Amino acid sequence: MSKELNELRNQGLKPGRTSTASPDDSGFSADQTGGSPSAIPVDDYDLAISTVEIGGVVISAQTAIEAFRIYARLYHPKLPILVSININTVYESSPFLFWAIIMIVSERRQTPAFQALFNQIAKPFRDMVNTEALKAPLPLQSIRALLLLCTWPMPVGSQRMDPSWIHSGIALNSALFLSLNRPGPAQFPRPSTEYTGTPLERISTWLGCFYVSNTLSMHLGLPAVIDNPSQLAAVGALLQEFPMPREFECEVRLQNIITGFCNLFSHSANDGGIDSPILHLLERDLDGLRTQYPDQWPRMLEYNTLVAKLQTYVLVISRDRIISLTRDILLKLSFSTSLRIIHLANLRHTETPSEDSDEPALVQEQALPKSYFKGLAFTTAFLLRYFGLNVAASAEEQQLAANHVVLAYTIFTAVSTTPLDEWGRAATSFENLCKRGPVSFDSQAPARGDRFGFAILIEAIRVAGLKRGDDSTHSTEPPPPPTIQSDPDPVPSVPSVPSVMLDMPINHAPDLWSMDMMFPDQFWHDPSWDAMNLPFADAQYPHRFDG
């Protein structure tokens, strides 16, 4: 274990390191493919045919083109595995990828035309997924389609029915078979008609596989598939050789760091004495990501970093050999982290779109990856379990937790288009949980199982489904939605925050301007860190921009 810790100390991100990627965080720059501007084709939204068809459903080329333009604006920057977007190339090389993009946009675009389109193509596209996902080995374009569907999955009636974990495994293993993790062409002969992609396309797809798979692993509490030191080092080497859009690069590095340390925790024999130095190294490496943004720190990247930190804190808190003092300190740090996560989510929710954006803030919010809302739901469940509904917490902690739970609840209800969609069901679960009132909970008791972060959320959903005073039912979620909405013109409904959200008084939400000015210093310079010998960088970080 000492040897592993020394290796991590030596391999940490060096202070002051700057990214070699383009200042544009959302796209690829010319120097990433040899310095020639012509090396990266420009996006092309012309479709050579007038109509396209899936399962007997025919749509116009113009509708497909509009969907691709929306995808390029709202979705592609979050997972830039397509180096350039050419509708003709996508359609001819992979109808699966073509329809996956249209499906993702139509399911989340709350306009009558796109909702009607979703109702038409939902069943034939599900049939296509069931067929294409089992074709071994998947070609490059099909791997990309599955990665997009893992990031923005189709709606399910219960979270246990979400196939994203299975799809990510299929995509990852197919990528390994095609040697996407290595520069150069495929090592096995492929059909001459199959689109094999450029080296940059292959590597960006492999990094997408790593990022999507490891993000799902973190949120589900499962071991990462790519987790040994040599594999993680290889990912870092690829980022050096094939620079990605800067924010995506940092997201990949974030998962690389978290995976390495979770792997170290899992092999530390539940040794409470080793947890503090591991956390010290983790904080150092995560703060190293901030040095890649000397002028600006993207809010989205900070949000994901804090969610990853909270997941790690909860992992350590759940260990039965951790000493009482360390657990108390980690709970305090987790509390501050949770408040900051919800604060950032609320800033995004209430902000005014920039002048160069044609999309309303709510539309942009609904286009965020599902992992974003998983992080928000996990954070809300953690606050309720340990503070908001825990009678052992102080009155101030209960009040702060209650205020922030209301903020999270408001976000879920605002993005929901029907109380029975996944966002609406999350809001209903938290509302029902709060109506049950405070409970007695021993925060010092060790947790059962090894998926404690995931278990917190699942237990919250399970308890929320129980009737008051009745612990016999095992319902894990509110009733599922109908498979396909019959109304082609749904009217979004945004329920108000219930006055009985908690069985305790809830003050008005904290003023956002004062929080933005004061809370970051309170968080980043919390003296509790010194008790664990976890120092922060002394540098002050400028105002964040929307990311």
VENCORKA-V317794 format. One record per backbone hydrogen bond with DSSP energy under -1.0 kcal/mol. NH is the residue of the N-H (numbers start at 1). CO is the residue of the C=O. If there is no record, write none. Layout:
BEGIN
nh=(NH/NH)
co=(CO/CO)
END
This chain:
BEGIN
nh=(5/6/7/8/9/10/11/17/32/33/35/39/44/52/54/57/59/61/64/65/66/67/68/69/70/71/72/73/74/75/76/78/81/87/90/91/92/93/94/98/99/100/101/102/103/104/105/106/107/108/109/111/115/116/117/118/119/120/121/122/125/126/127/128/129/130/131/132/133/135/143/144/145/146/147/148/149/150/151/152/161/162/167/168/169/170/171/172/173/174/175/176/177/178/179/180/182/194/202/203/204/205/206/207/208/209/210/211/212/213/214/215/216/217/218/219/220/221/222/232/233/234/235/236/237/238/239/240/241/242/249/250/251/252/253/254/255/256/257/258/259/260/261/262/263/264/265/266/268/271/274/278/279/280/281/282/283/284/285/286/287/288/292/293/299/302/303/304/305/306/307/308/309/310/311/312/313/314/315/316/317/318/319/322/327/328/329/330/331/332/333/334/335/336/337/338/339/340/341/342/343/344/345/346/347/348/349/350/351/357/364/365/366/368/370/372/374/375/376/377/378/379/380/381/382/383/384/385/386/387/388/389/391/393/398/399/400/401/402/403/404/405/406/407/408/409/410/411/412/413/414/415/416/421/425/426/427/428/429/430/431/432/433/434/435/437/439/445/447/455/456/457/458/459/460/461/462/463/464/465/466/470/501/515/516/517/518/519/522/523/524/525/526/529/532/533/534)
co=(1/2/3/4/5/6/7/14/29/30/30/36/85/59/57/54/52/50/60/61/62/63/64/65/66/67/68/69/70/71/71/75/79/44/86/87/88/89/90/94/95/96/97/98/99/100/101/102/103/104/105/109/111/112/113/114/115/116/117/118/121/122/123/124/125/126/127/128/129/132/139/140/141/142/143/144/145/146/147/148/158/159/163/164/165/166/167/168/169/170/171/172/173/174/176/175/179/191/198/199/200/201/202/203/204/205/206/207/208/209/210/211/212/213/214/215/216/217/217/228/229/230/231/232/233/234/235/236/237/238/245/246/247/248/249/250/251/252/253/254/255/256/257/258/259/260/261/262/265/268/271/274/275/276/277/278/279/280/281/282/283/284/289/290/545/298/299/300/301/302/303/304/305/306/307/308/309/310/311/312/313/314/316/319/323/324/325/326/327/328/329/330/331/332/333/334/335/336/337/338/339/340/341/342/343/344/345/346/347/354/360/361/362/365/151/369/370/371/372/373/374/375/376/377/378/379/380/381/382/383/383/384/439/390/394/395/396/397/398/399/400/401/402/403/404/405/406/407/408/409/410/411/412/418/421/422/423/424/425/426/427/428/429/430/431/434/389/442/318/451/452/453/454/455/456/457/458/459/460/461/463/467/498/511/512/513/514/515/518/519/520/521/523/526/529/530/529)
END
